[in-house]
Amino acid sequence: MIFKVAVMSGDGIGQEVMQSAREVIHKALKNSSHQIEFTEVLVGGAAIDQTGNALPAETLKAAEQSDAILFGSVGGPKWEHLPPSEQPERAALLPLRKHFELFANVRPAIIYPELKDASPLKPSLVEKGLDILIMRELTGDVYFGQPKGKRGEGKEEAAFDTMIYHRYEIERIAHLAFTYAHSRKKIVHSIDKANVLTTMVFWRETVESVAKSYPDVKLIHQYVDNASMQLVKNPSQFDVMLCPNLFGDILSDEASQITGSIGMLASASLGDPHSRWGREGYSFGLYEPAGGSAPDIAGKGIANPIAQILSAAMMLRFSFKMDKEADAIEKAVKKAIASGARTGDLIMQGDKNPALNLRQMTDVILEGMD
Ligand code: NAD
């Protein structure tokens, strides 16, 4: 099969780390029966400079003709003077998520045992490593519910938003969460606030009805306030965390902090396998590192390429069902970390080896795939 990928490297370190990800994909597919065709397109500040638009029409068209988007990062001081609606992140990333109906944000929070000291948690809590998949609903909830607005005056002046979920919105993300849990430790924690909010009672009931189709996956309901405590008290209890938009926004950032470095964190925004985008039966997705364009280190060749490389591995796994190829990449990253390879962001007090630059770290990972 030949899959098509729209490559949007963007700004800052985006260009640098994307090169590493493409080299790693190239190697992973060397003996594979599948191929990937890449189309490099403009996005973000680079696109504003050349076309006046952070998401030019040709970029959108190339993505529509692709099976996935591999995204770098956008933004930087050069474009900070623009009005908020024209800022690269707002004007490129959000419209892409909306256009392609990407309703699930998937963020693995992984702690490698060798990097346990980089976590702000006590080493005893994370000494065996940690691997949590946070699945956050992206299109509903209080962020998009209508009506929202202001009314009244003086002491009576008030502002309001509407928390609302439709059954189909909960069902489609719950199916995704159970599907991924099935190939992992077979536990889903569904996060809600069903003790207070009617919307969340409905969330809980709907998740329970979806769970009936996955009898071998254990479903645990947890209130969001408890979940935020458990993440720092006993994080290894979690495998897949299924979260509504608002709670997922907060918990995914909390989980990313306990892993240590933003340079290691991949993410995916996924759509329906039966949507009109991409191939029938395959989820169209946008894959990107959790961090931004890192203007402080851009152009120096010292960024950590791992978040972009792991985002590429997620693309192979989630959008193209290439588990074997994704495994090879993830194993090579683990091997590199276990061997002591560290970019500057991973160096800790007392480390004896000097920091590797981006080229050296990429080469260690490529060698690990031999
Ligand atoms: P940032 O993630 O770019 O940087 C925060 C810190 O993390 C910096 O010290 C940076 O050097 C470091 N860092 C990030 N990725 C790294 C990597 N791969 N290797 C080593 N160190 C890394 O966040 P910021 O400074 O708040 O934002 C900078 C710009 O990026 C802004 O214009 C912002 O709007 C944009 N941004 C874009 C995205 C996106 O494209 N999805 C996400 C977040 C921020």
Residues whose N, C-alpha, C, O or C-beta is under 5 A from the ligand:
A	BS01	NAD	G72 S73 V74 G75 G76 E89 I262 G263 P289 A290 G291 G292 S293 A294 P295 D296 I297 A303 N304 D345
